[in-house]
Amino acid sequence: MSTRPRKTIKIQPESNFGHTFRRPDLLTRALTHRSLSYETNPEALQDPEGDNEQLEFVGDAVLGLVVAESLYRRFPGSREGELTRLRASLVSRKHLADVAARIDLGRSLRLGKGEEQSGGRRKPALLANAMEAVIAALYLDGGLAAAQQFIEQHVIEPTLPDLNLALSGGSTFSGAIGDHKSALQEFLQAAGAGQPQYVLTDQTGPDHQKSFRVEVRIESGISLAESVGTTKKLAQQEAARLALTRLRTEASLLPQPAAAEAAG
């Protein structure tokens, strides 16, 4: 009886993580879910080094340390309670899953057949766990500096407009971090510029690997930004993030008197 060859999963280039691994096996392990480990070796559940769960434990600690230090450095005037709430949002499972989806980490996960068939590459829990494991792999291979560079670039810096908005009292801590669409909507409403409008301008690729291009505009018709994502939601979120960043430096994009109100 013939068997179909197992689909080969191509792990993302190391350059995508900003680090060249001296021990590439660490990255492979970080992307290996225990469903594959167990499927390959039924005794694997007794071997904690066969999947990424131990690395998740280490990555969680490294992530918490780097985020805490970064927030302390970036927002020296904030109280402990404010920093604690910001940290909780940045290290949350939801935010980590969003980050993993944005960098298309799911494409590189090494999953067992059952997990593959059940859509494991898009499951938030698996994506968040893999993010922590990758952070651990970076730390164990390249030290704190390698992990810190990745965390700053992918976990913290894209959320800075939201962090500032939350600290300024313009939004709640729970909803603003990582939810760029909500942050943009609140910004425009506060400026009297109406609702943002998201327009799908293009989509390409086969059904299992589509790419969506989305443009965000204000009611006056001015285009603020556009982005491409593997889902419409991801493309909209990234377009909203880019729009927020642009609006904070180009208030003239807003119709008068909205620009004056936003500047004030």
ABEGO torsion letter per residue (X at the ends): XBBBBBBBBBBBBAAAAGBBBABAAAAAAAABBAAAAAAABAAAAABAAABAAAAAAAAAAAAAAAAAAAAAAABAABBAAAAAAAAAAAABAAAAAAAAAAAGAAAABBBBAAAAAAGAAABAAAAAAAAAAAAAAAAAAAEAAAAAAAAAAAAAAAAAAAAAAAAAGABBAAAABGBAAAAAAAAAAAAGAEBBBBBBABBBEBAABBBBBBBBBBAAGBBABBBBBABAAAAAAAAAAAAAAAAAABAAABBOAAAAAAAX
